[in-house]
Amino acid sequence: MPRQSNKHPSQHTGGTILVVMMEVDPEHEEEFNRWYNEEHLPERLEIPGYISARRFKLEEGEGVLKYLCIWELEDASPLQSEEYKAQQLRPSELRDRVHGYIKRRARGLYKQIYPPAGAFEDHSGFYLELVRR
């Protein structure tokens, strides 16, 4: 939920992110993206403690996987919740089919170290003034 700070809106942020990267069979990317966008994202965001999710597709780089999703969480507890476990057991033909198209996957849970809470946002212009000097 947005907060007002110094006349600049600020989005609510959690202190934990789950980073998921995947490589998918090219001939099944459309179905993979449909599952992720229309089923997986909304499903996970139903779980208390999940705040937001953003997906990305690799533009350039080496040694990384093509698809990236950054899940913002309050903390790590949603991953052990009963809601999470129930979703994993919920039947889904699309999910089961798409999982077969995922060729490589990397997943990491990260806890925020700086700033201690919230996000670093500079709306003051202070940084720009230092650079101009």
Backbone bond lengths (Angstrom), bond angles and torsions (degrees), N, CA, C in turn:
res aa  C-N    CA-C-N  psi(-1)  N-CA   C-N-CA  omega(-1)  CA-C   N-CA-C  phi
1 M - - - 1.437 - - 1.522 108.61 -
2 P 1.318 118.79 131.39 1.456 121.77 -175.84 1.518 112.21 -65.83
3 R 1.305 115.47 145.45 1.464 122.75 174.92 1.518 107.28 -121.35
4 Q 1.309 116.32 149.53 1.454 120.51 176.07 1.518 108.97 -95.53
5 S 1.310 117.14 131.21 1.450 122.74 178.57 1.517 107.85 -145.63
6 N 1.317 116.66 117.18 1.460 121.25 -179.42 1.530 112.10 52.37
7 K 1.320 117.10 41.09 1.462 123.75 177.67 1.525 113.86 69.58
8 H 1.316 118.97 5.02 1.460 121.91 178.22 1.527 109.02 -112.89
9 P 1.329 117.87 128.33 1.463 119.22 178.93 1.526 110.67 -67.24
10 S 1.311 115.09 146.13 1.455 120.90 178.72 1.521 108.04 -133.85
11 Q 1.304 117.05 135.37 1.456 121.99 -178.26 1.516 109.72 -86.76
12 H 1.338 115.66 144.03 1.461 121.29 174.31 1.525 108.80 -60.00
13 T 1.316 117.33 133.55 1.460 120.98 179.18 1.521 109.89 -126.75
14 G 1.322 114.92 150.25 1.455 120.84 175.93 1.515 109.41 -100.27
15 G 1.309 116.57 168.54 1.457 121.23 -177.28 1.519 114.32 -94.77
16 T 1.327 117.02 7.29 1.457 121.04 -176.98 1.522 108.98 -138.55
17 I 1.332 115.86 140.50 1.464 119.43 171.38 1.521 109.08 -127.07
18 L 1.319 113.87 146.58 1.449 122.47 173.04 1.523 105.42 -110.41
19 V 1.329 116.01 121.48 1.458 121.71 -179.57 1.522 108.18 -107.75
20 V 1.335 116.02 126.02 1.455 121.17 -179.59 1.529 107.84 -127.07
21 M 1.332 115.91 125.75 1.463 121.47 176.47 1.524 108.24 -119.10
22 M 1.343 115.69 142.61 1.461 119.69 -177.82 1.521 111.12 -142.46
23 E 1.312 113.92 149.67 1.463 122.99 170.47 1.524 105.52 -115.70
24 V 1.325 116.42 130.91 1.459 122.10 -172.55 1.526 109.06 -124.73
25 D 1.339 116.48 146.39 1.468 120.44 173.19 1.522 108.76 -52.49
26 P 1.338 118.24 123.79 1.470 120.64 -177.36 1.529 114.05 -55.30
27 E 1.316 117.76 -35.29 1.467 119.52 -178.18 1.527 113.28 -72.87
28 H 1.335 117.15 -8.75 1.471 120.36 -179.23 1.526 112.70 -119.19
29 E 1.318 117.34 13.84 1.473 120.22 -177.66 1.524 112.73 -61.90
30 E 1.314 117.35 -38.71 1.467 119.58 -178.77 1.529 110.91 -60.94
31 E 1.325 116.63 -45.18 1.467 120.51 179.46 1.532 110.84 -68.33
32 F 1.315 116.97 -39.60 1.465 121.39 175.98 1.528 110.61 -57.91
33 N 1.330 116.91 -48.24 1.467 120.80 -178.95 1.520 111.78 -65.49
34 R 1.323 116.92 -36.50 1.469 119.99 177.09 1.531 110.01 -62.93
35 W 1.340 116.53 -45.97 1.466 119.78 177.85 1.523 110.90 -60.51
36 Y 1.329 117.55 -48.38 1.463 120.83 -175.86 1.524 110.89 -62.87
37 N 1.341 116.12 -46.71 1.463 120.55 -175.06 1.520 113.88 -75.34
38 E 1.326 117.15 -39.47 1.460 120.51 -172.06 1.518 114.50 -96.74
39 E 1.327 117.42 -21.86 1.466 119.82 -178.56 1.529 112.18 -117.74
40 H 1.326 116.54 -55.42 1.463 120.39 -171.25 1.535 112.67 -67.26
41 L 1.328 117.68 -50.38 1.464 119.89 -179.59 1.534 112.15 -58.68
42 P 1.333 119.14 -54.80 1.467 118.46 -179.03 1.531 112.82 -60.79
43 E 1.330 116.34 -36.97 1.465 120.97 -179.86 1.534 110.67 -61.78
44 R 1.317 116.69 -50.94 1.465 119.43 -178.29 1.530 112.12 -65.33
45 L 1.322 116.74 -36.38 1.466 119.44 -178.21 1.527 112.59 -72.05
46 E 1.335 118.19 -7.03 1.466 122.29 171.31 1.527 110.99 -73.19
47 I 1.318 117.21 -21.65 1.464 121.76 -174.58 1.528 109.73 -78.65
48 P 1.336 117.33 126.50 1.462 119.52 176.94 1.535 110.59 -57.20
49 G 1.320 115.67 135.72 1.458 121.11 -179.65 1.512 113.49 103.78
50 Y 1.334 117.58 -21.15 1.460 121.35 170.24 1.523 106.76 -79.70
51 I 1.325 117.86 130.35 1.457 121.30 -178.23 1.523 111.85 -103.20
52 S 1.316 116.26 -48.04 1.465 119.68 -176.98 1.524 109.72 -160.50
53 A 1.326 114.53 170.18 1.463 120.98 175.92 1.521 107.94 -148.12
54 R 1.320 114.68 144.91 1.466 121.19 175.69 1.511 107.64 -137.19
55 R 1.339 115.98 137.27 1.461 121.30 179.52 1.516 109.70 -112.49
56 F 1.336 114.12 148.33 1.453 121.31 -179.10 1.521 109.12 -138.63
57 K 1.334 114.82 153.02 1.459 121.82 174.45 1.523 107.28 -120.85
58 L 1.316 116.75 134.03 1.456 122.91 -175.77 1.532 111.37 -59.59
59 E 1.313 115.53 130.36 1.467 122.00 175.17 1.526 110.08 -97.91
60 E 1.328 115.59 -42.92 1.465 120.06 176.92 1.519 108.47 -158.54
61 G 1.322 116.45 152.90 1.451 120.66 179.53 1.514 110.79 147.93
62 E 1.321 114.84 167.11 1.461 121.75 179.16 1.523 109.04 -133.13
63 G 1.312 116.49 145.22 1.454 121.26 176.67 1.517 114.58 76.36
64 V 1.335 117.03 12.95 1.461 121.10 177.81 1.522 108.91 -125.79
65 L 1.315 116.32 164.00 1.454 120.92 -177.63 1.529 110.45 -92.63
66 K 1.319 115.95 158.93 1.464 122.35 -169.69 1.527 114.43 -67.24
67 Y 1.335 117.53 -40.54 1.462 120.64 -177.15 1.524 110.65 -108.98
68 L 1.330 114.89 139.56 1.463 122.12 -178.97 1.520 108.41 -132.92
69 C 1.313 116.32 135.22 1.459 121.26 171.23 1.521 107.44 -127.99
70 I 1.320 115.54 130.92 1.460 121.88 176.23 1.527 107.09 -111.20
71 W 1.316 114.74 113.61 1.459 122.30 179.14 1.521 107.76 -99.62
72 E 1.303 117.11 125.38 1.461 120.71 177.19 1.527 108.40 -97.40
73 L 1.337 114.98 128.45 1.462 121.84 -176.36 1.523 109.81 -125.47
74 E 1.329 115.99 154.20 1.470 120.22 173.05 1.531 109.30 -61.73
75 D 1.334 115.10 -46.28 1.465 123.67 178.38 1.529 106.00 -161.26
76 A 1.308 118.15 -167.47 1.470 120.45 -176.67 1.530 113.70 -81.96
77 S 1.314 118.06 -8.40 1.468 120.86 -172.89 1.530 115.26 -59.98
78 P 1.335 121.90 -32.41 1.460 118.62 179.58 1.534 113.63 -58.77
79 L 1.323 117.18 -27.48 1.466 120.83 -178.07 1.526 112.71 -73.60
80 Q 1.329 117.17 -13.60 1.460 121.29 176.11 1.525 111.83 -111.00
81 S 1.324 117.32 4.86 1.467 120.88 -173.83 1.526 111.85 -74.27
82 E 1.316 114.59 159.71 1.465 120.73 176.32 1.522 110.64 -64.15
83 E 1.338 117.45 -35.23 1.462 121.00 178.73 1.531 110.57 -62.93
84 Y 1.320 116.73 -41.82 1.473 121.63 178.98 1.531 109.96 -62.85
85 K 1.330 115.89 -47.37 1.467 120.11 179.91 1.530 111.25 -62.41
86 A 1.335 116.77 -39.51 1.466 120.50 179.97 1.531 110.67 -66.01
87 Q 1.323 117.06 -38.99 1.464 119.58 178.40 1.525 111.67 -63.59
88 Q 1.310 116.49 -37.63 1.459 119.54 179.61 1.530 111.73 -65.20
89 L 1.325 116.91 -26.39 1.462 121.70 179.52 1.526 112.92 -90.51
90 R 1.328 116.86 -14.14 1.466 121.51 -178.86 1.527 109.30 -64.28
91 P 1.324 118.27 129.54 1.466 119.98 -179.29 1.530 112.08 -66.62
92 S 1.329 115.58 140.36 1.464 121.65 175.26 1.529 108.42 -156.77
93 E 1.314 115.76 109.86 1.471 119.58 177.78 1.519 110.77 -63.47
94 L 1.336 116.86 -40.67 1.455 120.77 -179.24 1.529 110.63 -62.24
95 R 1.317 117.22 -47.59 1.465 120.87 179.00 1.522 111.12 -59.22
96 D 1.321 116.35 -46.66 1.460 119.95 -178.37 1.528 111.57 -61.55
97 R 1.322 116.69 -39.70 1.466 121.00 179.14 1.535 110.52 -68.56
98 V 1.326 116.86 -46.29 1.464 122.14 -176.87 1.527 111.21 -64.89
99 H 1.308 118.01 -36.05 1.476 119.57 179.38 1.523 111.16 -58.53
100 G 1.318 117.10 -28.64 1.458 120.55 176.39 1.526 113.52 -71.41
101 Y 1.325 117.30 -17.66 1.465 122.02 179.94 1.523 112.75 -88.90
102 I 1.320 116.57 -12.89 1.469 121.18 -179.08 1.524 107.87 -80.85
103 K 1.330 116.35 117.10 1.458 121.65 -175.60 1.526 112.77 -93.40
104 R 1.308 116.50 -33.94 1.475 120.85 177.32 1.510 107.97 -143.42
105 R 1.335 113.96 148.78 1.466 119.37 -177.88 1.520 108.43 -148.04
106 A 1.316 115.59 138.43 1.463 121.59 173.42 1.528 106.78 -132.10
107 R 1.324 115.29 140.82 1.465 119.66 -174.90 1.521 108.27 -143.02
108 G 1.332 116.44 136.16 1.456 120.23 177.48 1.511 111.19 -146.02
109 L 1.316 115.80 142.62 1.461 122.77 177.72 1.520 107.13 -106.75
110 Y 1.322 116.79 124.53 1.465 122.09 -175.59 1.519 110.37 -120.21
111 K 1.326 115.18 137.08 1.464 121.46 175.51 1.517 108.27 -104.36
112 Q 1.325 116.08 134.23 1.458 122.20 -178.15 1.526 110.98 -62.91
113 I 1.341 115.64 135.56 1.466 120.29 177.45 1.528 112.51 -114.90
114 Y 1.344 117.72 -22.51 1.458 119.73 178.28 1.508 110.17 -156.38
115 P 1.291 117.83 137.17 1.459 127.47 -12.56 1.526 110.13 -64.65
116 P 1.313 118.25 167.08 1.468 120.43 -176.18 1.530 113.70 -56.84
117 A 1.327 117.48 -29.09 1.466 121.92 177.34 1.526 108.08 -150.80
118 G 1.316 115.43 155.10 1.459 119.57 178.21 1.515 111.84 72.86
119 A 1.331 115.33 -156.44 1.460 121.22 -178.36 1.518 109.61 -128.90
120 F 1.312 116.78 148.95 1.450 121.37 175.58 1.517 107.57 -76.88
121 E 1.316 115.78 116.43 1.456 121.46 179.17 1.513 107.75 -133.44
122 D 1.312 116.92 128.48 1.459 120.39 178.01 1.517 108.58 -113.47
123 H 1.324 115.02 102.13 1.459 120.59 176.55 1.520 110.59 -107.27
124 S 1.311 116.55 4.80 1.458 120.27 -174.07 1.513 113.65 -82.97
125 G 1.335 116.97 -21.76 1.451 119.61 -174.33 1.512 112.14 84.88
126 F 1.343 117.41 -1.09 1.461 121.39 -177.66 1.524 111.64 -58.92
127 Y 1.339 117.02 -44.33 1.456 120.30 -179.11 1.523 110.92 -61.73
128 L 1.303 117.11 -45.04 1.457 120.40 179.13 1.537 111.79 -60.98
129 E 1.321 116.18 -37.47 1.478 118.93 178.10 1.523 110.74 -65.29
130 L 1.324 118.46 -37.57 1.462 121.07 177.80 1.514 110.57 -65.45
131 V 1.325 117.58 -40.53 1.463 121.98 -178.35 1.531 110.63 -67.80
132 R 1.310 116.79 -37.24 1.474 120.64 -177.91 1.516 112.73 -70.33
133 R 1.321 118.14 -21.54 1.484 121.22 -176.60 1.487 111.85 -70.55
